[in-house]
Amino acid sequence: MRARRHRAHELHHGERIWRDGASPADLWIELLHGNGLEPHAALAFTVMQDFEDDQFTLARLPQEDIEKLYGLQVQELSVFDSLEERAIVQTRRKNIVLVEVDAYYLPDTRGLSYRSEHAKTTIGIDVIDANAKRLGYFHHTGYHLLHDDDYDGVLRTNAAHEAGQSGAAGTVQGQTLFPHVDFVKRVRDPLSGTALAEASADLLCAHLLRRPPHNPIERWRAAFPAHVDTMLARGEPYARLYACNVMRQLGANFELLAHYLQWMREQGFDIPVSTQLGARRIASEAMVMQCRLARALSRSEDDMCDASFDAMQEAWERVVPPLADIVC
C-alpha cells in the first residue's frame, strides 16, 4: 500500500540543484515524510558542516534531534543469527530497520548500480513478506519494493550457507560478519505545529554554537592546489570520487539549508532572506565548480576555480555568522 501511495517529499521533486544529493539526509527525509512527519524541522544541523581536510562533513541527521522532534529513537540491532529473522521481528513491531546493503540488489538504482556494480548504501526496511520474498524500503529520495533474488541479496539469506564454506567472503572462522544494523522505534508522540518549529529553532541555536570557527570554504581553498595535483595524477575515476565527497557534499548540504531557512521564515521566524540566498548560492556555485573542474581535468589542465571560491567564501560569510548573531 505504501508503495502505491508514497510520493516523494517536496524537497525531492521539482527544481533541484543537486538531484543526487545528501544520501543519509535524503533517506531520513523520505522516512519521516512517509510516516506523516515534517522533515524540514530536522535540517538545522546543516549549519555545522565543516571541511575535514579531504572532504566536507556528511549530511547526517543527529539522532538526538530525531528523538527530540519526532519521538523516534535509533537503537543498534544485534544480529546474532539471521539478518532476515531479526528484521522480520522489528518490522512486525512497526519499527524501521536501517541496514547497510549492496546497491547491486536495489532495483531503484537501475542504470547506476543495480545488477552492474557493487556499492554500499543504507536503506530503511519497513515491511517484509518472507513467504513471498518481498520487502518494502526507503532509499534515497523515495520508497521502493524488491523481491526474489534481490531479497536474498539484501537480507543475505544465503549467509549461513556461505559461512560454512572455506574462505567464504564476509566470514571469519565460520562466523558470518553481518553489517551494522539499527532500528527506529517510537518512544513518545512527535511534536507538531508551533512546538515543532520552536524546538527546531532551539536546535538551530545549539548547532550554530558548534559551527566551524573559521570559514571552511577558505580552508578548502588552501588545500585545493594539492587536491588538483592528485586528481591529475590519479585520473578521472578518482576525480569523480573527489567531486562526490567534496563538491556534492558541500552543495547538497547548503541546498538543504536554503530550504530549511525558507521553512523557518514560513513558520514566522525573522530569518533574513539574504541567508537563504547565500546558502543557495553555495549550492549552485559548487555545481558550477564541479563542471568547470571536470572540463579542465579532461584536458589535463589545472584550474584553481578562483571565481567559484570567491563566490562561495563570500556567501558562507553571509549565511552562518549572521545566523549565529540573530538566532543565538
C-alpha angles and dihedrals in degrees: 000000000000091000090057097046103033115108121181116261117261089255087067104045135053122032112357131167095205109034091171092049140151104341102198092046092043091056092052093045090059094039091054093042091048089057095050097260130132109246097189090078091063096058099084090100091073091083089069097064112133138180110254097197094260103031144007120262111275115250101248126156111237111243092226090057091052091052095045095049103034107018090241120138124201115213132175114253118220110223102199101161118355131012089208094054095046091048092049091053093052098043089051086058087054091249121138118236116218111202136165108235141169111272087212086085099044113100092200088069091061109148091025117049105341110121090339111067137023113233132153120239137155125247133183111228114201104165135028130186103190095182093056092034092233133133138179121220145174114234133165107320103351153019121271146176131226134178149174114009091009089054090053092047096049096043093037092228089170093054094102090054091046091050090062093055119090112252094003114170114255096025136102119198091338095311117122115235104219121195123254108278131190131182129210119221134174115246099170142357117290124248119249141179117003094353091056093049093048092048089050090051089053089052091049091055092047093050092047088057086059095046119130110282091224134034103279093203090058089053090049090051091055091054096041101089090060090046091054091051089053092049092050090049097045099038139219100323091059092043089057091053090047092052090049094053099037117025096028095045091049096044097043091048094053092044087058090047090053091053091046093052091050090051091050090053089051089054089058101261118142097243113158114241087226091069092053091048091047092053091050090049091057090049094051096041091051087058091048090050093049091055093043093050092047090055092049094048091049086061092044089245129136119232121183091199092221096168092054093047091049091053096046096044091052092045093052090054088053093051118037106032094045091049090053091051093050104037100036 
